[in-house]
């Protein structure tokens, strides 16, 4: 399946490069850095331990990076955590999107955005 802009759907396997085609430079793809992945995998590990999540997929596309979370491997992702640098000056680089396509939260800080789906992080007042 292909999207209108010529990119593949994040849920589709990307496979290998075509023979004879120039290799796509790694710098042209948006990725999560080590700090971001540590935070996301920390949340993922807690949710797996609670039995809520069971599988994930990471897609590095030209315009965004996507971490998809699945309840079962054969289903559609229940959440997508996206990093889209084009939105940095507007709504924020990070967003959490539900299975229905609803944007649960969007913002400039990954920790604040992930709080929308991380029930273990709650503010406790004295």
Secondary structure as a PSIPRED ss2 file (coil, helix, strand):
# PSIPRED VFORMAT (PSIPRED V4.0)

   1 X C   1.000  0.000  0.000
   2 X E   0.000  0.000  1.000
   3 X C   1.000  0.000  0.000
   4 X C   1.000  0.000  0.000
   5 X C   1.000  0.000  0.000
   6 X C   1.000  0.000  0.000
   7 X C   1.000  0.000  0.000
   8 X E   0.000  0.000  1.000
   9 X C   1.000  0.000  0.000
  10 X C   1.000  0.000  0.000
  11 X C   1.000  0.000  0.000
  12 X C   1.000  0.000  0.000
  13 X C   1.000  0.000  0.000
  14 X C   1.000  0.000  0.000
  15 X C   1.000  0.000  0.000
  16 X C   1.000  0.000  0.000
  17 X C   1.000  0.000  0.000
  18 X C   1.000  0.000  0.000
  19 X C   1.000  0.000  0.000
  20 X C   1.000  0.000  0.000
  21 X C   1.000  0.000  0.000
  22 X C   1.000  0.000  0.000
  23 X C   1.000  0.000  0.000
  24 X C   1.000  0.000  0.000
  25 X C   1.000  0.000  0.000
  26 X H   0.000  1.000  0.000
  27 X H   0.000  1.000  0.000
  28 X H   0.000  1.000  0.000
  29 X C   1.000  0.000  0.000
  30 X C   1.000  0.000  0.000
  31 X C   1.000  0.000  0.000
  32 X C   1.000  0.000  0.000
  33 X C   1.000  0.000  0.000
  34 X H   0.000  1.000  0.000
  35 X H   0.000  1.000  0.000
  36 X H   0.000  1.000  0.000
  37 X H   0.000  1.000  0.000
  38 X H   0.000  1.000  0.000
  39 X H   0.000  1.000  0.000
  40 X H   0.000  1.000  0.000
  41 X H   0.000  1.000  0.000
  42 X H   0.000  1.000  0.000
  43 X H   0.000  1.000  0.000
  44 X H   0.000  1.000  0.000
  45 X H   0.000  1.000  0.000
  46 X H   0.000  1.000  0.000
  47 X H   0.000  1.000  0.000
  48 X H   0.000  1.000  0.000
  49 X H   0.000  1.000  0.000
  50 X C   1.000  0.000  0.000
  51 X C   1.000  0.000  0.000
  52 X C   1.000  0.000  0.000
  53 X C   1.000  0.000  0.000
  54 X C   1.000  0.000  0.000
  55 X E   0.000  0.000  1.000
  56 X E   0.000  0.000  1.000
  57 X E   0.000  0.000  1.000
  58 X E   0.000  0.000  1.000
  59 X E   0.000  0.000  1.000
  60 X E   0.000  0.000  1.000
  61 X C   1.000  0.000  0.000
  62 X C   1.000  0.000  0.000
  63 X C   1.000  0.000  0.000
  64 X C   1.000  0.000  0.000
  65 X E   0.000  0.000  1.000
  66 X E   0.000  0.000  1.000
  67 X E   0.000  0.000  1.000
  68 X E   0.000  0.000  1.000
  69 X E   0.000  0.000  1.000
  70 X E   0.000  0.000  1.000
  71 X C   1.000  0.000  0.000
  72 X C   1.000  0.000  0.000
  73 X C   1.000  0.000  0.000
  74 X C   1.000  0.000  0.000
  75 X C   1.000  0.000  0.000
  76 X C   1.000  0.000  0.000
  77 X C   1.000  0.000  0.000
  78 X C   1.000  0.000  0.000
  79 X E   0.000  0.000  1.000
  80 X E   0.000  0.000  1.000
  81 X E   0.000  0.000  1.000
  82 X E   0.000  0.000  1.000
  83 X E   0.000  0.000  1.000
  84 X C   1.000  0.000  0.000
  85 X H   0.000  1.000  0.000
  86 X H   0.000  1.000  0.000
  87 X H   0.000  1.000  0.000
  88 X C   1.000  0.000  0.000
  89 X C   1.000  0.000  0.000
  90 X C   1.000  0.000  0.000
  91 X C   1.000  0.000  0.000
  92 X C   1.000  0.000  0.000
  93 X C   1.000  0.000  0.000
  94 X E   0.000  0.000  1.000
  95 X E   0.000  0.000  1.000
  96 X E   0.000  0.000  1.000
  97 X E   0.000  0.000  1.000
  98 X E   0.000  0.000  1.000
  99 X C   1.000  0.000  0.000
 100 X C   1.000  0.000  0.000
 101 X C   1.000  0.000  0.000
 102 X C   1.000  0.000  0.000
 103 X E   0.000  0.000  1.000
 104 X E   0.000  0.000  1.000
 105 X E   0.000  0.000  1.000
 106 X E   0.000  0.000  1.000
 107 X E   0.000  0.000  1.000
 108 X C   1.000  0.000  0.000
 109 X C   1.000  0.000  0.000
 110 X H   0.000  1.000  0.000
 111 X H   0.000  1.000  0.000
 112 X H   0.000  1.000  0.000
 113 X H   0.000  1.000  0.000
 114 X H   0.000  1.000  0.000
 115 X C   1.000  0.000  0.000
 116 X C   1.000  0.000  0.000
 117 X C   1.000  0.000  0.000
 118 X C   1.000  0.000  0.000
 119 X C   1.000  0.000  0.000
 120 X C   1.000  0.000  0.000
 121 X C   1.000  0.000  0.000
 122 X C   1.000  0.000  0.000
 123 X C   1.000  0.000  0.000
 124 X C   1.000  0.000  0.000
 125 X C   1.000  0.000  0.000
 126 X C   1.000  0.000  0.000
